[in-house]
């Protein structure tokens, strides 16, 4: 007698859960962050080509200003770093009213809820910066949101994703991280999670693949259309 | 008797001349153009993810709005296109005072002049949009500047580069095009010129190489440091 289909599959095989980055992954805000950092630097008399700032977006704010300091070959003092962060927040405010969810973001999150797949949000930004975006996405109160304020070290350290998996009550290998920057992907690998890249933060496909993306989609709408590729079986 | 060194080299072997794109290649203005287009679209009630606008920057303004219309699956009327262009110009004004030459841009152009290598500027933008940038770069009056206003079709059509080579009095194969977008590289190939990419417009290295870049540098400063690789011999 041959065994029934599926009898050889070990019980408790992983059920996916998602951990989403916020800026550039669910919210269309990367370019605004880039120009806000550029204006902040300019206001304290420092200057860095804008594309170099873009390539640093998504990492922890502290690391970002350290990296910017290194690129302008002028280490920044603790005071300068604090001032820069405040100026960035103030400059970013100018764009806040115009921020929109990326195409498909709301639909993707709704679909995951419908099919019983859990997800969390994990952002290198502060809670105060994330709040308007979470509102725009209509994130329910039951969704775990982990921000810069909840961990010692943000991306590319894995802490944000480790806390997110814990809050979702899944093992790290069951969690699929979705992010738009190489820092998301590096942090995901360090956390031991599979990572999926999206182009909606403006990075090239190749950059994301080289940083370890298991798969790259254009934006949340494209990921939604291919959920089966990342292990979500949805009823027809 | 063996011939003297160099005797086998045909006389009149090509002497390089450069054709530079402006935005993102010599001036740090791409991200500002991107957000200006985004705001212009928003003002007429249209919305397109910002990264998709970024990937269109550098092509002719007419093609750009056509492409944006296609991406939002809503063809734009002639009036809408005209309005969009005016709104973009008005929104871009907000950033004009903060525009800076990219690192090494002024030094690169000065160096080329010092070693007797001619160059031209060829931009898909209008003359009015280019003027402040040309001033910031301290471009002399003897430098040919070809803008959108001088040709029927801008990039990725090759017309801008064909006119530029003519004005430099070199054949198309002697001209080396330097640009930050795939549209520069495609137009250069159609013109029959070698093209060099720079990352300073925010495109990935891989995107530029796949579009035909013979070599990719970070920015004008990096190109200046490697002029020998693109055929400019400079005295030590």
Interface residues (C-beta under 8 A of the other chain):
Chain A: X24 X28 X30 X31 X32 X34 X35 X38 X39 X42 X47 X49 X50 X51 X54 X98 X100 X102 X103 X199 X200 X201 X202 X203 X204 X205 X206 X207 X219
Chain B: X24 X28 X30 X31 X32 X34 X35 X38 X39 X42 X47 X49 X50 X51 X54 X98 X100 X102 X103 X199 X200 X201 X202 X203 X204 X205 X206 X207 X219
